Amino acid sequence: MRSSLVTRAWDCVVLAAVFQRELLKSSVAVAQAAFAREPRTASAIIAMPIRLRTEFGIAVLANMVTLTPGTCSLHISDDRRTLFIHSLDADDPEAIVADIRSTFEDRIRRIEG
């Protein structure tokens, strides 16, 4: 039990650190796009299948996506299996989904248990 609690606490610390890194990285990318002489963004709405099943996990994921500059959670489907995301620069929507999955969703799943 104690080991599980320590592991979950450590996973929360790692998720917070990863979020900080992504926040900084995305802020720089959005600033570059905003101040570019000729902005070249390809915004899109992306449907991301989600594997999280708890309300808490889904809320954490949606909020992390929204708080990361350049992306915004728009809607969660009624069946809680799809998160609709607006991305400022979506040249490769599949890469964006893979990045969100590996950066946030997989870590949130570990915390959920």
Beta strands, then each sheet from edge to edge (+ up, - down):
strand 1: 44-49
strand 2: 71-76
strand 3: 82-87
sheet 1: 1+ 3- 2+
end
